[in-house]
């Protein structure tokens, strides 16, 4: 009996030695997203000017060099979103200042211009994204805004919304406007009448039709006069269609999203995501990696998180001069670019409410 016990004890000890160590340092996916937000906001602290944040996307495809977010609805709401898991008083002040500066009651609103006798919207998908992110901040950070102020801000969002929906967007931009527009229309903080909901839903479908002109019969996205392929905007368009297909709902949009994502699944094996053969951008950041992983999830791939884990390596926080700056690298012109749109995509697809 004693010999048997010794053998069992020896086996247990041997198994404990051979067993892999637990990954105590590993973060959940949600915690990783929060960590990205918090790290980037720490960098943004150094870029705050009192009314907005400095940012830069010098890639030759975008040429947003030495910009400031002040007076820019999308950028103020986006960069404020990076702070939404931080509970220090200074972060709350920056969030409030940024949102009120673009949606406050004293902010003059210009929505349109006259062009050859016609009223043309000056709003675009940029504004639609900004409106949605502002709603998310109002939803999750109730501590920052008083109830009366919050009501005024929501009213301003509802006022701008139809003009953003009427913006002259095309290609992936039309699909972005449609998806974020639908998210605003369905958001619990907005209160559109049944008649307006019906009208806006039709406009959203009309905008989708415009965006679909950039997707060929094989389920591949092409843009610009040269009808060039773009991996990033193929993924953007596919994910927007997946959102629209699920939430309108519309089985045709859902089927096309699946077709487009099946293409990227086949073309880019796990850990092999690359921009070669893509018109723009000529580099990959965490935003693109996130879209790729979410695309695999939409396809029902139980291993979808592996795509995030494998393809995020050596991407994101790679600016040696500013280790907490979230960037993507343009591999052709060797520029580092603020990857602020990461928050745009995360807020639409990942519901994380609890503060750190």
N, C-alpha and C positions, 0 to 999 in steps of 0.2 A: 504494500500500500504506500509506504514511504517513497519507494523507488518510482512508483507511478506519479506521485505528487511532485517529485523532483523533476521528472520528465515534462509534466504539464507546465511547471513553473519555468523550466528552461525554454519551452516552446513559446510561452507568453512573452518572456524577455526578448527572445529572438525576433518575434513578430513586432514587438514595440520598437526595436532597433531598426528593422527594415521598413517600417511604415513611414510614409512621407510626413514631414512636419506640417502642422496646420498653418494656413496662410493668415496669421493673425493680423498682418498689415494690410490685407486686401480690403478694398472698399466695395460696397454694393454699387450697382449702376447709378442709382439715385444719388448716393453720396458722392460719386465721382462727378456728376453734373454739378452738384452744389460746390464741390471743391474747385471746379473750373470757374464757376461764377465768382467765388470768393477770391481766388487768386487773381483773376483779371481785375476785379474791383480794387484790390490792393494796389495794382499797377495804376489803375485809373485815378486813385487818390493823388498820384503825383502829376496827373494831367488836368486836374480840376482848376478852372480859371475863375470860379465864383459864379459863373452863369452857364457853363457847359464844360465839356471835356475836349482836349486835343486828341486827335486820332489821325492815322495816316495809312492810305492804301496806295502806295506809289507804283504798283504794278502797271505796266504800259497799257494793260487792258482796262484799267479803271481810273488811274491818274487822280486819285484823291489825296493830294500831298499837303501835309501840314494844315489839316482842316480843324474846325472847332464845331462842336455839335449844337451850340447855341442857336436858337430859332429854327432848328431842323427837327420836325416832329418825330420822324423815324429815329434819328440818332439820339435825341434826348430820351425817348422812351426806351430804346434799346440799351443804352449805356446805364440808365437808371435801373434797368432790370438786372444788371450784373450785381447790384447791391441788395437784391430783395431777400437774401438769406442772412444778411448782416443786421444785427439788432442794436448796434451802437448808435448813439444820438447823432453823430456826424453823418453817418450813412443815411439816416432818416431825413436829415436836413437836405442832403444832396438829392435824394429821391424827390422830395416835395418841390424843391426849387426847379428841378428839371421839368417835371410834369406841369407844374403851374405856369412855367415860362412859355409853354407852347399851347396850353389848353385853358389857361386861366381866363376869368371874365374880362380882364383888361387887355387881353391879347387881341388885336384887330385881326379879323378873318378875311382873307381874300381867296375866293374859291374859283373864280372864273374871269375870263376876258372876252371881249367882243372881237370876233374874227370874221370879216366879210359879212357883217350883220347877224352872225350867229353867236350864241353864248356857248363858249367852250370851257370845259373844266380845266383848271390849272393843277388839280390834284392828280395823284397817281397811286400805283401800288405801294410806293414808299410810304405814303400817308396811311394807306390801309394797314400795313404792317405796324406802323407807329400807333394807330388807334387801338389795335388789338393788344399790343404790349402794354399800352397805358391801362387798358381794362384789366389786364392780368395783375399789374401792380396795384391798382385800386382794389382788386379782389383779394389779393394775398396780404397786403400791408394796410390793414384797416387802422393800425396804430398811427399812421403817418398823416391821414387826412380826417378832418372833422366831417360829420354827416352832411352838413349843409354844403361844405366845400366839395365833398365827393359828389353830391347830387348835381352841382353846377358843372363839374368836370365831365360827368356822364352825359349831361345835356349837350355840352359842346361836342363830345364824340358823336352823338346822334345827329348833330347839326352838320358836321363835316362828312359823315359817312356817305350820303348819297352823291356828294361831289367826288369823293374818292372812287366810288363805284362807277361814276361816269368818266373817269380818266381814260385817256387814249392809250391804253397799254396793249402790247402784243406779245406773242411768243410766250416764254416762260413767265413774263411779267403779268400777262393777262390771267394765267392760271394761279399765280401767287395772289393777285388781287381777288380772284374768285374764292379761293380757299380761306383767306383771312377775312374776307367779307362775310362768308357764311359763318365763320367762327364768331364774328361780332353779332350777326343777326341772331344766332342761337345763344349768345352769352346771357347768363342770368341777370347781369346788371343792366342790360339794355331793355327798353320797353317800347318796341315798335308796334303800332296798331296792326290788326290782321290785314287790312288793306295794303299798308306799307310793306309788311312782310311778303305778301304775294307779289307786289311790284318788284321788290328788291330781289326776290328769288328768281324771277324771270330775267332780270338784268344780270344776275350771277350766271345763269345758264347761257345768256348771250355772250358774256365775257369768256366763258369756257370754250364756246365755238370758235372765238378768235384765237385762243391759245392752241386749240387742236390743229390749226393749220400748220403748226411747226412740227407735228408728229406724223411721220409717214405711215403707210399701210403695214409696214413691218414692225411698227412700234419703236421707231428710233427718232429721237429729237434732233432737229436741225435748225440753225438760226442764221440770221443776217442774209444779205443778198446772195452770198455764195452758198447758202444752205449747208453750213458746216456743222459737223457733229461736235457736241460738247458733253463730256461725261458729267460734269457738275450739274449743268442745267437739264440734262436728261434725267438725272436723279431728282432734282428739284421738281421738274414737271411731273414725273411719275408719282412722287410722294404727295404733291398737291392733288393729283387725280385720285389717289387712294383715299385722301381725306374727303374729297368731294363725293366720291362713290359711296363711302360709308355713311356720310352725314346728310346727303340730300334726301334720301339715298338714291343712287342710280347705278344699276348693275353694269351698264355699258362703260361708264367711267371706271368702275372698279375692275372690269375685265381688261381694259386698256392699260391701267396701272400695273396689273399683274403681268401683262405681256411685256411691258417696258422693263419691269424689274427682273423678269425672267431673262431678258437679254443681258443685263449687267451681271446677273448671277452666272451665266454661262461664259461671258467674256472675261470676267475678272475672278479668278479663283481666290480662295481664302488666303489672305496675306499678300496678294498680288495686285492690289489696287494701284493704278498708275494713270497719269494724264496723257501719255503718249498717244498721238492720233487725235487728240482733242483740241479744238480751236481755242477755247479759253475756259477757265484760267489754266495757265501752264504751271500748275502746282496743286498740291492737295493739303488741305488743313483738316482740323477736327470736325468742321461743319460737314465736309464731304464724307468723312468717315462715319459720322453719325447718320447721315442720310442713307449711306450704303447699309449700315447695320439695321436701321429701321425698315429698309426695303426687304431685307432678308426676313425680318420678323413678319412683315405683311404677307410674304410668300408662305408663311407657316413653318419656316425653318427653325426647329427647336434649338439649333446651334447658333442662332443669330448673334448672340452676345460674343461669340468667339471672333466674329468679324470686327467688332469694336475693339476687343482686347488686342487682336493681332495687328490691326492696321493703324491704331493710334500711336504706335511706337515711333519715337523720334519726330513727332509732330505736335504742334500746339505751343508748348512753352519752350521755344528753341532760340529765343533772342538772348544771346549771351549778355548783352548790355542791360537788358530788362527781363530777368528770368520769370517774372509774373505776368508779362504781357502775352496775351493770347494772339498768336499770329499764324498765318500760312505763308510759306515761302514760294515765290515765283522762281522756279528753277531755271528759267531762261534769262531773265534780267537780274536775277540774284537779289531781289528785294524781299523785305519782310513786311507783311501787311496785316493790319488789325483784322482779326477774324470775328468781327462783331456780329455777323449774321448767325453765328452759332447759337446765340440766345434767341434769335427769331425762330429758328427751327425747333429748338428745344421747348420753347413755350407753347408751340402749337401741338406738339406730339407727345410731350412727357409731362404728366400732371404730378408735380411735386409741390406740396403745399406747406409741409411742416418746416419751420425755421430750424437752423442748426442750433 
